[in-house]
């Protein structure tokens, strides 16, 4: 598994963010028994950068905490057996390319304080949330939202990170 982390925010996280992100990605893939070595790119962005990305890619001109850019189109969430993976492997590593995640450092700090939990918990949660999007989950309607929230809870429990 490869997790490429690019830090473009001048704001710093005073937690071992690389380990937290790696663990959240690894546990999420293990939870769904991903049969492949996989690859994910993560950008630690500042508020202005993520606002611009949100405006460009979603048409929403405001800051957000996390953006997900899936490389795969799952027919059924996290079902690797029934998804066309043609052309989805990195030719250099052989890893399945799942997509990209952008996380807003300032939002991680702010939301951790607002919700009364640690920055570690907020970073892990947002990474798991985004990984679920990369695996085809969404929260557009109540059924999808409830399923996604249940999976988030289960994965956070496996990570042993609670509120």
N, C-alpha and C positions, 0 to 999 in steps of 0.2 A: 504494500500500500504506500502510495506517495501522496503527501499533503504538502503542496507548495504554498507557503505563506509569504505574502508581500506586504510590507508595512509602509504605507504612504502617509499615515497620519502623524502629525508632529506631537499629538497628544499621546501620552504613554500609559500603558496598563502596568500596574505594579504587581502583577500576578504572572505565573509561568504560562503565558497565553499559548505558546507553541504546544506544550504538553496537554493543556486542556482541550485545545482544538483537535490535536491528534487523537486523544482518547475518545472524544465525542464522535469523530468520524469513524474510528475503528469499531467502537461499540455499536454504533448504528448499523454499520455494514454486517457485523457479526449477528446482531439481532435478527436481521432478515436473511441470514445465511447466504450472503453474496458469494457465489461460487468462483469469483475472479479476484485477482489482485486489481485494485482500483486506484484511481487518481482523481484528486480534487484540488482545485486552486482556491485559495482564500486571500482576499484583499482586506486589510485593516485600513479603513478609510476615515477621513474626517467628515464633518457634517456637510460642508459645501460640496465635496466630491460625491458623496452619496446622494445628495439632493440633485445634482446634475445627472447622475446615472438614473435616478428614479424618474426624472423628467424625460430623459431621452428614451429609456426603454419601457416605461410604463405610462408615460404621459401625465404623471403626477408630480407637480413642481413643489415638492416639500421633502424635508428630511425624513428618513425612515431608519429603523434600527438594523435591518438586514434585507438584502436582496439575493435572490437565487436565480441562477441561470443554468437550467438543466440541459445536458447534452443529449439526453435520451428521451424518447417518447414512449413511456410505459403504457401498454394496454390496460394492465392491472398493476396497481401500485406494488413496487418492489418485486415483481414477478419476472425474474431474469430468464426463465424458460420460455416465456411467450412474448418476448420483446425482440424486435429485429435489431441485432447488435452489429450489423454489417457496417464496417468503416468506423466503428466506435472505439477501436483499440489504438493506443499510442504505438506507432511502428517501432519506436526506439526501446520501449520498456515492455511492451505487450500488455500493459495495464488497460483496463476498461476506463475510459474517460467519462466521468459522471457529470462534470460541469464546474461551475464557478460560484463562489459565495463572496458577497461583499458585506462586511460588518462595520458598523459605525462605532468607533471607539468612544466618542463622547456620549452616545446613546447608551452604550453598555454601562458606563459609570453612572449616568443619570438614572437609568431605570433600576439599577441595583439599589441605589439609595431610595428611590421612590417606593419600590416594592419591599424594602426592608430585608434584602438578602445580599449575599456577597457578589462581587464582580465575577468570581469564578463561576458561581451558579448562573448568572446572567449570560456570560460568554458561552458556557456549555449548553444552556437552553437554546440560545439563538443558533448555535452551530447545529444542534440536533434538529431544530425546527427547519433550518435551511436544508439539511441533509434529507429530511423527509420530502421536501419539495423536489430535490434532485432525483428522488426515487419515485416521483409521480404523485405524491400526496398533495392535497390542496384543502382549502377551507372556504370554498365558495358557497356551499350550502350547509345546513345544520348536520346532516349525516356525515358529510366529508369532514367537517370541523370536529365533530365528536370522535370520529375514528382517529384523526390526526392527533388530537389532544390526548387520547388514550395511549397511542404509540409513544408520544413525547413523554408522558408520565412513566411508562414502562421502561423506556431507555434511560431516563434520568435516574430511575430506581436502580437499574443495573450499574450505572455510573456511581451510585451511592452519593448523589448530589441532590439534596432536598432544600426546601425553603427554610 
